[in-house]
Amino acid sequence: MDKAKVIAILEAKKQTFIEASDQIWETPELRFATNQSVEQHYQVLMSEGFHIKKGVANMKNAYVASYGTGSPVIGILGEYDALSNLSQVADLAEEKAVEIGGNGHACGHNLLGIGAIAGAVGVKEYLEETGQSGTIKLYGCPAEEGGCGKSYLARAGLFDDLDIALSWHPMDKTAAWGSSSLAVYHVDYHFKGTAAHAAGAPELGRSALDAAELMNIGVQYLREHIIDEARIHYAYKDTGGRSPNVVQASSTLFYYIRAPKIEQAKDIFERVNRIAEGAALMTDTKLSIHIDSACYNYIPNKTVTTNLHENLKLLTPLSFTEEEYAYEQKYFDTVSNQVKADIFDYVHAAFPDLDDEQINQLANEPISSPLYPLTFSGKAIGSTDVGDVSWIVPTGQVFIACEPHGTPAHSWQWVANGKSSVAHKGFMTAGKAMALSAIDLINNPELIKQAKKDHFEFLQGRSYVCAIPDDVMPEE
Ligand SMILES: Nc1ccc(C(=O)N[C@@H](CCC(=O)O)C(=O)O)cc1
């Protein structure tokens, strides 16, 4: 069975995938609470004859679906969680919530998970028809956003029997993913004070809200004295209530502490802890620190990533209809001139042989069509729990342009675009790329051997130890 046939089989199933992806878009769920979203996955996987193990690694909405027998064992990683406060009307080119304060699929995980399923189905069809030895395992991973679901799967050893892992992410450009990501610690800082009448007896109150504010100020001073690449952000989970006339007796801050390497993130985490202790001392409150989750930096495997790049060559440049270009144009019009200028520079750097007119043409596409050259440098984008997987097994990923050019992840534009035909094309391209690579890997044991060699060279004797303490369990 050749690659063209796998592509044709996937195209024939496109409508089923679209319905599941759109349905997940309609019910955006956070972190581990992806109850309805995972059901959409189960329906498709059951109808495709996968064997599904539900509720793995203490996460009721995590699963491993497999098909086939024997080696090699190829894993594909899927996600389906959304983000809070990013509700947005579909197909609308201005910011407008469906439900104010509601959740939204602003990172495209409705597409990500279904693209992963498409990839796994492509491999299944191939194994079925050729009768070759090989197992495809699809991992249903909740809580990529701020929960590190895959780190829990990793801690439970669920990736240990894989030869290779593959994944993808929606993006505004298409490329094999050769850059790293930031390691991150997610930490709750909880302060406990004493309530008292804020006018009548303030001297008897000890303010946990003051402690939280002082901690944030302390961290603000820390930022100058850490490495440039580090990132520290916070959200208030509890401000101690809505009554100014009560000295607030509790507060909780949720911090993300990020750096290129896990050891660097840990070092900064420990410095932030000392600032929190200082804030507790200053306010005479009690502090408790709780690691919510953590994940490693991503290590792109050279052999696997290069193979994905070769397969992307077969699937690019992406082609879109006039209607699709017009549809994406309305979002592209919301992008600032500064960002557009940055895109010009980016295209110029990636394709140095093009003249200005050609660069302008590519830079002004409302949805990006070309395959970008493969590089193993480049700035780390955010964090991802795929990082943990990449320390255990050689891992490769692709970015597929399915989002409006120049718009960032976690934006209303990504939510609005999430049920468009461009978005659907994107997950189909991703599924095909992963299926084709898996097929190459199944047919070329040498590739897998080389990928493992790269992996062990990178590790240099280090081994993966999950950064989440053993007693921390996934929490909704
Ligand atoms: N290709 C991508 C991979 C991850 C992300 C992303 O935004 N991840 C979240 C992960 C949050 C986390 O768990 O730390 C982030 O960085 O804030 C964005 C694009």
PDBQT file of the ligand as one rigid body, heavy atoms in Angstrom, charges set to zero:
ROOT
HETATM    1  N1  LIG A 501       3.108  24.425  19.914  1.00  0.00    +0.000 N 
HETATM    2  C1  LIG A 501       2.689  24.901  21.081  1.00  0.00    +0.000 A 
HETATM    3  C2  LIG A 501       2.855  24.147  22.228  1.00  0.00    +0.000 A 
HETATM    4  C3  LIG A 501       2.407  24.639  23.419  1.00  0.00    +0.000 A 
HETATM    5  C4  LIG A 501       1.809  25.872  23.464  1.00  0.00    +0.000 A 
HETATM    6  C5  LIG A 501       1.320  26.428  24.736  1.00  0.00    +0.000 C 
HETATM    7  O1  LIG A 501       0.824  27.536  24.770  1.00  0.00    +0.000 OA
HETATM    8  N2  LIG A 501       1.434  25.729  25.845  1.00  0.00    +0.000 N 
HETATM    9  C6  LIG A 501       1.053  26.244  27.149  1.00  0.00    +0.000 C 
HETATM   10  C7  LIG A 501       1.333  25.154  28.133  1.00  0.00    +0.000 C 
HETATM   11  C8  LIG A 501       0.997  25.543  29.504  1.00  0.00    +0.000 C 
HETATM   12  C9  LIG A 501       1.695  24.683  30.488  1.00  0.00    +0.000 C 
HETATM   13  O2  LIG A 501       1.263  23.591  30.758  1.00  0.00    +0.000 OA
HETATM   14  O3  LIG A 501       2.688  25.140  31.033  1.00  0.00    +0.000 OA
HETATM   15  C10 LIG A 501       1.898  27.458  27.475  1.00  0.00    +0.000 C 
HETATM   16  O4  LIG A 501       3.057  27.524  27.079  1.00  0.00    +0.000 OA
HETATM   17  O5  LIG A 501       1.388  28.332  28.180  1.00  0.00    +0.000 OA
HETATM   18  C11 LIG A 501       1.646  26.626  22.325  1.00  0.00    +0.000 A 
HETATM   19  C12 LIG A 501       2.086  26.143  21.131  1.00  0.00    +0.000 A 
ENDROOT
TORSDOF 0
